[in-house]
């Protein structure tokens, strides 16, 4: 039996991909006769004809189609293995452009980026805060952070970096004066601090605001709320809640420290949404740039560690 030579199989893949022996020869920097000999040697080894040739055309036989499909995957695996080894010894460098929602970015991503560039000083980071950059493929971004609302797009891939919950939070001083709400409907008796993304005007100052809750763990109910303070900043809402002004509905990642030091307490936890995924999304491509993969791995190790959320 003739010896199987991997380069013959790879040459066969190139012939099929390029559409001719001549084109494959040019890509391999070989003569057409050498390419033809390699294919013949491969067919002799397999005892099967892979390509039907004429002077004007070529077509795969059934055996050729089967062999091509299997070796196309093998070739991809070889390329991936080469890339992994090369990247393992590569010094990460270059510009990394990241987008994140404002609150998560300011509270958690900025400290993460600071630590990341300490580890990899040859990487430069441009951090853009604000969800207006969600169409990031068209803005030249390397990755963006999505909380819950991950786009369903064939152009994107993503990895889960952590999860969050939402909750209702109030200062001990407020809860001592006005009591803890026991069910969502009790909020009509409380001063609720409102997040309002758009500035108020004479036409919408009286608009109604509602907070969503879960009943029996799945059914959503909308509860109308009102209060004497509206702000377009979640971090400002945290400060107002700590000051005892009222109750605020916030993402849990915004109040990690306040819950630890006792300046805020959570209420109505059974009715609030938990385990909301946070993803790092990036453009779908054959090879993920090493700097992007490295940063995503860094975020996962950091944010999926219990010691991060429970430190202090």
C-alpha positions in Angstrom: 0.0 0.0 0.0 1.3 3.4 -0.9 2.1 5.8 2.0 -0.5 8.5 2.8 1.0 12.0 2.5 -0.9 14.8 4.2 0.3 17.4 1.6 -1.5 15.4 -1.1 -4.8 15.7 0.7 -4.2 19.4 1.3 -3.3 19.8 -2.4 -6.6 18.1 -3.3 -8.5 20.5 -1.1 -6.8 23.4 -2.9 -7.6 22.0 -6.3 -11.3 21.8 -5.4 -11.4 25.3 -3.8 -9.5 26.9 -6.6 -11.5 25.1 -9.3 -8.5 23.8 -11.4 -5.1 22.2 -11.3 -3.5 25.2 -12.7 -4.9 27.6 -10.1 -3.9 25.2 -7.3 -0.4 24.9 -8.7 -0.1 28.7 -8.7 -1.2 28.9 -5.1 1.2 26.2 -4.0 4.0 27.6 -6.2 4.2 24.3 -8.0 3.9 23.1 -11.6 0.6 21.7 -12.8 2.3 18.4 -13.4 3.4 18.1 -9.8 -0.1 18.9 -8.6 -1.5 16.2 -11.0 1.0 13.7 -9.6 0.0 14.4 -6.0 -3.7 13.9 -6.8 -2.9 10.6 -8.6 -0.8 9.4 -5.7 -3.7 10.2 -3.3 -6.2 8.3 -5.5 -3.8 5.3 -5.7 -3.5 5.3 -1.9 -7.3 5.5 -1.5 -8.0 3.1 -4.3 -10.7 5.5 -5.4 -11.1 8.2 -8.1 -11.7 11.6 -6.5 -11.8 13.8 -9.5 -13.2 13.2 -13.0 -11.0 15.1 -15.4 -11.5 16.2 -19.0 -9.5 18.6 -21.0 -12.0 21.3 -20.3 -13.5 20.6 -16.9 -13.2 18.6 -13.7 -15.9 17.3 -11.2 -15.8 15.5 -7.9 -16.9 11.9 -7.8 -19.0 10.7 -4.9 -15.8 9.5 -3.1 -14.2 12.9 -3.9 -17.2 14.7 -2.3 -16.9 12.6 0.8 -13.2 13.0 1.1 -13.4 16.7 0.5 -16.0 17.3 3.2 -14.0 15.4 5.8 -10.6 16.9 4.9 -12.0 20.4 4.7 -12.8 20.2 8.4 -9.4 18.7 9.2 -7.7 21.5 7.3 -9.7 24.0 9.4 -8.6 22.2 12.6 -5.0 22.3 11.5 -5.3 26.1 10.8 -6.9 26.6 14.2 -4.1 24.7 16.0 -1.5 26.8 14.2 -3.2 30.0 15.2 -3.6 28.9 18.8 0.1 28.1 19.1 1.1 31.3 17.4 -1.1 33.4 19.6 0.1 31.6 22.7 3.6 33.0 22.2 2.4 36.3 20.8 2.8 39.5 22.8 -0.7 41.1 22.7 -0.6 44.6 21.3 -2.6 47.2 19.4 -5.8 49.2 19.9 -8.8 47.6 21.5 -12.1 49.5 21.0 -14.8 48.6 23.5 -18.4 49.8 24.0 -20.4 49.4 27.2 -23.6 50.8 28.7 -22.7 53.8 30.8 -23.5 52.5 34.3 -21.8 49.1 34.0 -18.9 50.7 32.3 -18.3 53.3 34.9 -18.7 51.0 37.9 -17.1 47.8 36.7 -15.6 47.9 33.3 -13.3 50.9 33.9 -11.6 49.2 36.9 -11.3 46.0 34.8 -9.7 47.9 31.9 -7.3 49.6 34.3 -6.1 46.2 35.6 -6.0 44.7 32.1 -3.6 47.3 30.7 -1.4 46.9 33.7 -1.0 43.3 32.7 -0.7 44.0 29.0 0.9 47.5 28.6 1.3 47.2 24.8 -2.4 47.1 24.4 -4.2 50.5 24.0 -7.8 50.7 25.0 -10.5 53.1 23.8 -13.6 52.7 26.0 -16.8 54.2 24.6 -19.7 54.4 27.1 -23.2 54.7 25.8 -25.7 52.3 24.2 -25.9 54.6 21.1 -23.0 52.6 19.7 -24.9 49.3 19.7 -24.5 49.0 15.9 -20.8 48.5 16.6 -19.9 46.6 13.5 -20.3 49.8 11.6 -18.3 51.8 14.1 -15.1 49.8 14.0 -15.5 48.4 17.5 -13.9 45.2 18.6 -16.5 44.2 21.2 -19.4 45.6 23.1 -21.2 44.7 26.3 -24.9 43.8 26.1 -27.0 43.5 29.2 -30.0 41.2 28.5 -30.9 42.6 25.1 -28.3 40.7 23.0 -29.0 41.3 19.3 -29.9 38.2 17.2 -27.6 38.7 14.3 -25.7 36.3 12.1 -22.9 38.8 12.0 -22.3 38.5 15.7 -20.9 36.0 18.2 -20.9 36.4 21.9 -19.8 35.0 25.3 -21.5 35.3 28.6 -19.2 37.2 31.0 -21.5 37.3 34.1 -25.1 37.9 35.1 -27.0 40.4 37.1 -30.3 40.9 38.8 -32.6 43.9 39.3 -33.9 45.0 42.6 -35.6 47.7 44.7 -33.3 49.4 47.2 -33.7 51.8 50.0 -31.7 53.3 52.8 -32.2 51.9 56.4 -33.3 55.4 57.4 -36.0 55.5 54.8 -37.3 52.0 55.5 -37.4 52.8 59.3 -39.6 55.9 58.6 -41.9 54.4 56.0 -41.7 50.7 56.4 -40.7 47.9 54.0 -43.1 47.2 51.1 -44.2 43.6 51.3 -45.6 43.3 47.8 -45.3 45.3 44.6 -48.7 47.0 45.1 -47.4 48.6 48.3 -45.2 50.9 46.2 -48.1 53.2 45.6 -47.6 54.4 49.2 -43.9 55.1 48.7 -41.7 57.8 47.3 -40.1 56.1 44.2 -37.0 57.5 42.6 -37.5 57.5 38.8 -34.9 56.9 36.1 -35.9 59.2 33.2 -33.6 59.0 30.2 -35.3 61.9 28.3 -35.5 65.4 29.8 -38.9 66.4 31.0 -40.9 69.2 29.4 -44.3 70.8 29.8 -46.0 67.9 27.9 -44.5 64.9 29.7 -43.9 66.1 33.3 -47.1 64.3 34.3 -46.3 61.1 32.4 -46.8 57.8 34.2 -44.0 55.5 35.2 -44.2 51.8 35.8 -41.9 49.2 37.3 -42.1 45.6 36.1 -42.3 42.7 38.6 -42.7 38.9 38.4 -45.5 37.1 40.0 -45.1 33.4 40.7 -41.6 33.7 39.2 -42.8 34.3 35.6 -45.9 36.4 35.0 -45.0 40.1 34.6 -47.0 42.8 36.2 -46.6 46.6 35.8 -47.0 48.7 38.9 -47.4 52.5 38.5 -44.9 54.4 40.7 -44.4 58.1 41.4 -42.0 60.2 43.4 -40.5 63.7 43.8 -37.2 63.0 42.1 -36.4 62.0 38.5 -32.8 61.6 37.2 -31.2 60.5 34.0 -28.3 58.8 35.8 -28.5 55.5 37.6 -25.4 56.4 39.7 -27.2 59.5 40.8 -30.2 57.4 41.8 -27.9 55.3 43.9 -26.8 58.4 45.8 -30.3 59.6 46.3 -31.4 56.3 47.6 -28.5 56.2 50.0 -29.5 59.7 51.2 -32.9 58.2 52.2 -34.9 60.2 49.7 -36.9 57.2 48.5 -36.8 53.7 46.8 -35.0 53.1 43.6 -35.1 50.2 41.1 -31.6 49.4 40.0 -29.3 46.8 38.5 -27.6 44.8 41.3 -24.1 45.6 39.9 -24.7 49.3 40.7 -25.1 48.7 44.5 -22.6 46.0 45.3 -20.6 48.2 47.8 -23.8 49.8 49.2 -25.2 46.4 50.1 -22.0 45.3 51.7 -21.6 48.4 53.9 -25.3 48.5 54.8 -26.1 51.9 53.3 -28.8 50.2 51.2 -31.1 47.3 51.7 -33.0 45.3 49.2 -36.8 44.9 49.3 -39.3 42.9 47.2 -36.6 40.5 46.1 -39.0 37.5 45.3 -40.7 39.7 42.8 -37.7 41.0 41.0 -35.9 39.6 37.9 -32.7 37.6 38.6 -30.0 35.9 36.5 -30.0 38.4 33.6 -27.1 37.5 31.4 -24.4 40.0 30.5 -22.6 39.2 27.2 -19.5 40.4 25.4 -20.3 40.4 21.7 -17.9 40.7 18.8 -18.1 40.6 15.0 -18.2 37.0 13.7 -15.0 36.1 11.9 -12.7 33.2 11.2 -10.0 34.1 13.6 -10.9 36.2 16.7 -8.1 38.7 17.2 -5.8 37.6 20.1 -6.3 40.9 22.0 -10.1 40.5 21.9 -10.0 36.8 23.0 -7.6 37.8 25.8 -9.8 40.6 27.1 -13.0 38.5 27.1 -11.2 35.7 28.9 -10.0 38.3 31.4 -13.5 39.6 32.0 -15.0 36.1 32.4 -12.3 35.1 35.0 -12.9 38.4 36.8 -16.7 38.7 36.8 -17.6 35.0 37.2 -15.5 34.8 40.3 -17.6 35.0 43.6 -14.6 36.7 45.2 -15.1 39.7 42.9 -18.7 40.3 43.9 -18.2 39.4 47.5 -14.8 41.1 48.1 -14.3 43.5 51.0 
